Amino acid sequence: MTDDWRNGGFGLYLHWPFCQSKCPYCDFNSHVADRIDQKRWEAAYLSEIDRIGAETEGRVLSTVFFGGGTPSLMQGDLVHAILDRVRQTWTQSNDLEVTMEANPGSVEAGRFADYAAAGVNRVSIGFQALRDEDLRRLGRMHSVAEAGRALDVARKSFERISFDLIYARQDQGKEAWRTELMEALAMEPDHLSLYQLTIEDGTVFAERSRKGLLRGLPDEDLSVDLFELTQDLCEAAGLPAYEVSNHARPGQEARHNLIYWRLGDYAGIGPGAHGRLTLKGQRWATEAPRAPGAWLDQVERQAMGELAREPSSPEDHVTEYLLNALRLSEGAELSRFAALGGRPMREDRLASLVEGEFLIRVEDRIRTTRKGRMVLNAILRELLLD
C-alpha cells in the first residue's frame, strides 16, 4: 500500500541517549555519561537529517519529538541547530508540533526559554509519582516539590504541557491512587500519560523481582480496579482516554504519538531509534545501533546511522495496524484492514466480540470497550487468526 502511511502522516523522532542516572524500572536506551561533546553530536544529528531528508523529499512534516534519555539536558544551541536544519529540509505543516521530554530535576528556566525560541512548543515532563517515598523507590532524583516547580517553569515557555505518572506501584491501594490522581488533575494539565508499572526484562526491578525483593505490587484484581478508577476520574475531569494510557482534553492529544498509532511514517534518528518509512512502495522498519559511541562512530565513518533495514510484509503491516488502532478510542477502520491484509475481517469473530461487549462496531469502524482494552492481546489473536 504505497500511500497508506498518509493516513497517519509523517513525523521525526530524535533520540538523546543520556540521563543523569538510570532508573531501576527503565528499559529505554538511556546511558549515564560524565562528559558529552554536544558539538560532535550536533554534527551527527544534522548528517542524519540530511540523509533521511534526501529520501523523503517533498513530504510535509507534521511533528518532531525529542525523546530519550533526558533531552532536556541538551544545550539550547544544539536544539536550535537541529530544528533549523529540520526547517531547511522539510516543508512543515501549519500546526507543526515539536515536543521535548524533560525530567523535573533537569528543568532550567533559561534552557526552556531557549528551547521555545528554537521552536519547541510542547513539553512532556516525567513526574512519575507525587509521593516522595515512591519517587525514591522508583530511583528518581527529583522531589514532588521540584516537580511542581518544573511545571511552573514550563508554563512560562510552553502553551502545551503534559506530564507522566506511574501507578500500580508497590503498596499503592485504590484510595491512595485516587488521592494522588486527584492532586494531579488539580494541576490542570492538558494531557496526562498514566502507565501501570510493568517489570521489564533487563532492568534492576526485574532482577529484584526475580530474587523476591520487589514486594507489594498489586494483584490482577487490584490492577483492574486501578485502571477503571483512572478512566473514571480522568473522564470526569475532561481528560478522557484517547489511547489506553493517554488522556487529553479535546484537541490536546499528542499528535506525534498519533502518527505511530495511526500507522504513519516516521524517521528515527539517534542511538537505538526506530522508524517506519515507506519508500518506492515498500514499507521499511529502521533501527539504529543502541550504543551511543557505536552510533556516533558509524555516522561519522559511514554517513549512515542505521542497521540493515527490514522490509515490512503485508501480514506485518496489517498486524501492526490493528495492534495500534485498537489502542485508540477512535478504533480501526474495517475497510483499511481489508485493503492492507487483502481480506475482510471475519464477520463471525467480529459478531462474537461485539456480543461479548469487548468491541463496539459503528458502520466501518470498530473500537474496544473498557472491558476489551483489558484483554487487547486476546482480541488481536481472535481477529488475526486465519
C-alpha positions in Angstrom: 0.0 0.0 0.0 2.2 2.8 -1.4 0.2 5.7 0.2 -1.2 4.0 3.3 1.2 6.0 5.5 -0.7 9.2 4.6 -3.5 8.0 6.9 -1.2 8.8 9.8 1.2 11.4 8.4 4.9 11.9 8.7 7.0 12.7 11.8 10.5 12.8 13.1 11.8 11.2 16.3 15.2 12.2 17.7 16.7 10.2 20.5 19.0 11.8 23.1 20.5 8.8 24.9 21.9 10.5 28.1 20.5 10.7 31.6 21.8 11.9 34.9 21.0 8.4 36.4 19.4 5.2 35.3 16.0 4.4 36.9 15.6 0.8 38.1 12.3 0.3 36.2 13.5 1.8 32.9 14.3 -0.3 29.8 14.7 2.6 27.4 18.0 3.2 25.7 19.5 5.6 28.2 23.0 6.0 29.5 24.9 8.0 32.1 28.0 9.9 30.9 30.3 12.3 32.6 31.2 14.3 29.5 29.3 14.8 26.3 30.7 16.6 23.3 27.5 18.2 22.1 29.1 19.8 19.0 30.1 16.3 17.9 26.5 15.1 18.5 25.2 18.1 16.6 27.2 17.2 13.5 25.9 13.6 13.6 22.2 14.6 14.0 22.5 17.1 11.2 24.1 14.5 8.9 21.3 12.1 9.6 18.6 14.7 9.0 20.3 15.4 5.6 20.3 11.7 4.7 16.7 11.0 5.7 15.6 14.3 4.1 17.0 13.2 0.8 15.0 10.0 0.9 11.8 11.7 1.9 12.0 14.8 -0.2 8.7 16.6 -0.8 6.9 15.3 2.3 5.1 17.5 4.8 6.5 17.1 8.3 3.8 17.2 11.0 5.7 16.5 14.2 9.1 16.4 15.8 9.8 14.6 19.1 12.9 14.8 21.2 12.9 11.6 23.3 15.4 9.8 25.5 17.1 9.6 27.8 16.7 13.1 29.1 16.5 15.5 26.1 16.2 18.5 28.5 19.9 18.0 29.2 20.6 19.2 25.6 22.2 22.6 25.2 19.9 25.2 23.7 22.3 25.8 20.8 22.1 22.1 19.8 18.3 22.2 19.7 18.4 25.4 17.7 20.8 23.8 15.2 18.6 20.6 14.8 15.4 22.5 14.3 16.9 25.0 11.9 18.1 22.0 9.8 14.7 20.4 10.0 13.1 23.6 8.7 15.5 23.7 5.8 14.9 20.0 5.0 11.1 19.5 5.0 8.0 21.6 4.5 6.3 21.8 7.8 2.6 21.6 8.5 0.9 24.8 9.6 0.5 23.4 13.1 3.9 21.6 13.5 4.1 20.0 16.9 7.6 19.9 18.4 7.7 18.0 21.7 10.6 17.6 24.2 10.7 15.2 27.1 12.0 16.6 30.3 12.8 15.4 33.9 11.9 17.8 36.7 15.4 17.8 38.0 16.8 18.9 34.7 14.4 21.8 34.1 16.0 25.2 33.9 14.1 28.3 33.1 16.8 29.7 30.8 17.2 26.4 28.9 13.4 26.1 28.5 13.2 29.7 27.1 16.0 28.7 24.6 14.0 25.6 23.5 10.9 27.6 23.0 12.8 30.2 20.9 14.2 27.3 18.8 10.7 26.1 18.0 9.8 23.6 20.7 6.1 24.2 21.5 5.2 21.2 23.7 6.9 19.6 26.7 6.3 16.3 28.4 7.6 16.1 32.0 8.3 12.8 33.7 6.8 13.3 37.2 6.2 9.6 37.7 4.8 10.0 41.2 3.5 12.7 43.6 4.9 11.0 46.7 8.5 11.5 47.7 8.9 8.0 49.2 7.6 6.4 45.9 10.0 8.7 43.9 12.9 7.3 45.9 11.6 3.7 45.3 11.5 4.5 41.6 15.0 5.8 41.6 14.0 9.3 40.7 16.4 12.1 41.5 13.7 14.8 42.0 11.2 15.5 44.7 7.5 16.3 44.5 8.3 20.0 45.2 10.8 20.1 42.3 8.1 18.6 40.0 5.8 21.4 40.9 8.4 24.0 40.3 9.3 22.4 36.9 5.6 22.7 35.9 5.6 26.3 36.8 8.8 27.0 34.8 7.4 25.0 31.8 4.2 27.0 31.8 6.2 30.2 31.3 7.6 29.0 28.0 5.1 26.5 26.6 1.4 26.5 26.0 1.1 22.7 25.7 2.3 20.7 28.6 1.9 17.0 29.6 3.2 15.0 32.5 3.6 11.3 33.2 2.7 9.3 36.3 3.3 5.6 37.0 0.6 3.8 39.1 0.0 0.3 40.4 3.2 0.9 42.4 4.4 -1.0 45.4 1.9 -0.9 48.4 -0.3 1.5 46.5 -4.0 0.9 47.2 -7.1 2.2 45.4 -7.8 5.2 47.7 -4.1 6.2 47.8 -4.1 6.4 43.9 -7.5 8.2 43.9 -6.0 10.9 46.1 -2.8 11.2 44.1 -4.5 11.3 40.8 -6.9 14.0 42.0 -3.9 16.0 43.0 -2.5 15.6 39.5 -5.8 16.7 37.9 -6.0 19.7 40.1 -2.8 20.9 38.4 -5.0 21.3 35.3 -2.8 19.5 32.7 -3.9 19.4 29.1 -2.5 15.9 28.7 -1.6 13.1 31.0 0.2 9.8 30.4 -0.7 7.3 33.1 1.1 4.0 33.0 0.8 0.9 35.2 4.1 -0.2 36.5 5.4 -3.1 34.5 8.5 -5.1 35.2 10.6 -5.2 32.1 13.3 -7.7 31.3 16.9 -6.5 31.8 16.0 -3.8 34.4 17.1 -3.6 38.0 13.4 -4.1 39.0 13.4 -7.4 37.0 16.4 -8.6 38.9 14.9 -7.6 42.3 11.6 -9.3 41.3 13.5 -12.5 40.4 15.1 -12.5 43.9 11.7 -11.9 45.6 12.8 -8.4 46.7 10.1 -6.4 44.9 7.2 -6.7 47.2 3.8 -5.1 47.4 2.9 -5.0 43.7 -0.9 -5.2 43.0 -2.6 -8.4 42.1 -4.6 -8.7 38.9 -7.9 -7.6 40.5 -6.4 -4.5 42.1 -4.7 -3.6 38.8 -8.1 -3.7 37.1 -9.6 -1.6 39.8 -6.9 1.0 39.5 -7.3 1.1 35.7 -11.1 1.6 36.0 -10.6 4.3 38.6 -8.1 6.1 36.4 -10.6 6.1 33.5 -13.5 7.4 35.7 -11.5 10.2 37.3 -9.9 11.4 34.1 -13.2 11.4 32.2 -14.9 13.3 34.9 -12.1 15.9 34.8 -12.5 16.4 31.0 -9.4 14.3 30.0 -10.9 11.1 28.5 -8.5 8.3 27.3 -7.8 8.7 23.6 -5.4 5.8 23.9 -5.1 3.1 26.5 -2.6 5.0 28.7 -3.0 8.6 27.4 -5.6 11.2 28.4 -6.2 14.6 27.0 -8.6 17.5 26.7 -10.1 17.5 23.2 -7.6 18.9 20.7 -4.6 18.4 23.1 -3.7 14.8 22.0 -0.1 14.1 21.4 0.0 14.3 17.6 3.4 12.7 17.3 2.2 9.6 19.1 -0.9 9.5 16.9 1.4 9.2 13.9 2.6 5.9 15.4 -0.8 4.6 16.4 -2.4 5.6 13.0 0.5 3.8 11.2 2.0 6.8 9.6 5.7 7.1 8.6 8.3 8.4 11.0 12.1 8.8 10.7 14.0 7.7 13.7 17.4 9.4 14.4 19.8 8.7 17.2 21.1 5.7 19.2 18.5 2.9 19.3 15.9 4.9 17.5 13.3 3.0 15.5 11.5 4.3 12.4 9.0 3.3 9.7 9.5 4.6 6.2 7.5 3.9 3.0 9.8 4.3 0.0 9.0 3.3 -3.6 6.0 1.3 -2.5 7.8 -0.7 0.2 7.4 0.0 4.0 10.6 -0.5 5.9 11.4 -0.9 9.6 14.5 1.0 10.5 16.7 0.8 13.7 19.9 2.4 14.8 22.7 0.9 16.8 21.9 1.2 20.5 25.3 2.1 22.0 25.8 5.9 21.8 29.5 5.6 20.9 28.8 3.0 18.2 26.1 5.1 16.6 28.2 8.2 16.6 31.2 6.4 15.1 29.0 4.8 12.4 27.5 8.2 11.4 31.0 9.8 11.2 32.6 6.9 9.3 29.8 5.8 7.0 27.4 8.9 7.0 24.7 6.5 7.9 23.4 5.8 11.4 21.2 2.7 10.8 21.4 -1.1 10.9 20.1 -3.0 7.9 16.5 -2.2 7.2 13.8 -4.8 7.4 11.0 -4.9 4.9 7.5 -5.0 6.3 5.3 -7.7 4.8 1.6 -7.2 4.2 1.0 -9.5 7.2 3.3 -7.4 9.4 1.5 -4.2 8.2 -2.0 -5.4 9.0 -1.0 -6.8 12.4 0.7 -3.5 13.3 -2.3 -1.5 12.1 -4.8 -3.5 14.2 -2.4 -3.6 17.3 -2.1 0.2 17.3 -5.6 1.2 16.1 -7.4 -0.8 18.8 -5.4 1.0 21.4 -7.1 4.2 20.3 -10.5 5.4 21.3 -11.2 6.1 17.6 -10.6 2.4 16.8 -9.8 0.7 13.4 -11.4 1.0 10.0 -12.6 -2.3 8.6 -12.0 -1.1 5.0 -8.4 -0.2 5.8 -7.8 -3.5 7.4 -9.2 -5.3 4.4 -7.1 -3.2 2.0 -3.9 -3.9 4.0 -4.5 -7.6 4.5 -6.1 -8.5 1.3 -9.1 -9.9 3.0 -12.0 -8.7 5.1 -12.2 -9.3 8.9 -14.1 -12.5 9.8 -17.7 -11.5 10.4 -18.4 -14.3 12.9 -15.5 -13.3 15.1 -16.5 -9.7 15.0 -20.0 -10.5 16.0 -18.8 -12.7 18.9 -16.6 -10.0 20.3 -19.3 -7.4 19.9 -21.8 -9.7 21.6 -19.3 -10.3 24.4 -19.0 -6.5 24.9 -15.3 -6.4 24.0 -15.8 -4.4 20.8 -18.2 -1.7 19.6 -19.0 -1.6 15.9 -20.4 1.5 14.1 -20.5 1.2 10.3 -16.9 0.8 9.0 -15.2 1.3 12.4 -14.6 -1.0 15.4 -13.2 0.1 18.8 -12.5 -1.6 22.1 -14.7 -1.1 25.1 -13.1 -0.7 28.5 -13.6 -4.4 29.1 -11.9 -5.0 25.7 -8.9 -2.9 26.5 -8.1 -5.1 29.4 -7.7 -8.2 27.1 -6.5 -6.5 24.0 -3.9 -9.2 23.1 -6.6 -11.9 23.2 -8.9 -9.7 20.9 -6.0 -9.3 18.5 -5.3 -13.0 18.4 -9.0 -13.7 17.6 -9.2 -11.1 14.8 -5.9 -12.0 13.1 -6.3 -15.8 13.1 -6.9 -17.2 9.6 
